[in-house]
Amino acid sequence: GENVEQHPSTLSVQEGDSAVIKCTYSDSASNYFPWYKQELGKGPQLIIDIRSNVGEKKDQRIAVTLNKTAKHFSLHITETQPEDSAVYFCAASKVGEAGGTSYGKLTFGQGTILTVHP
Amino acid sequence: NAGVTQTPKFRILKIGQSMTLQCTQDMNHNYMYWYRQDPGMGLKLIYYSVGAGITDKGEVPNGYNVSRSTTEDFPLRLELAAPSQTSVYFCASSYPRGLETQYFGPGTRLLVL
């Protein structure tokens, strides 16, 4: 089955700096890669996702890049703010026609605790 | 829409007791999932359902059971609770195709002593 590795496990930055979190996956058939943000005491919430037919996607201060050949993808947060402090999870899945009977099941990385210091 | 709701928020069980974690979604999603999250770890899939009456095992199904009698509800049953089942449990739902975003509930924290 799919295996997703996420690094680093903790990341501490100063407000205004950039933060980068990296994930690698094992199943070359995976084609959907979401990133979730989990605030203390809450469920994960999708912040951005990317599909395998796209190399990069941006949404304001957040961007995700995908390298299919190397089977890794990264989350980039620019101009970090204290409210960005949370646990971030990457995940991989096979969806759509290429996914067959995967039914959108997500395999998660271990999570990164991001702390942004004012 | 309330989205995905879970009850209870927190529960303490004694070893060997049973309980049902409730999950309800009001988005008319076909797909529903149960995950567990252990400290310092990512979420692991316990069971999932692609529609009413259809369920299947995920990565860590042992010690759990599920049912899906309606589109809205997807309860998770723990029989004979064990300390290894101490965790935070999340329910999620999504559309089947084209809109794969999984929407998560707030979680149920379970402590088995």
Interface residues (C-beta under 8 A of the other chain):
Chain A: G1 V4 Q6 S9 Y32 P34 Y36 G41 K42 G43 P44 Q45 L46 D49 F89 A91 S93 V95 G96 Y103 G104 K105 L106 T107 F108 G109 Q110 G111
Chain B: V4 Y31 Y33 G40 M41 G42 L43 K44 L45 Y48 V50 D56 G58 E59 F90 A92 S94 P96 R97 G98 E100 T101 Q102 Y103 F104 G105 P106 G107
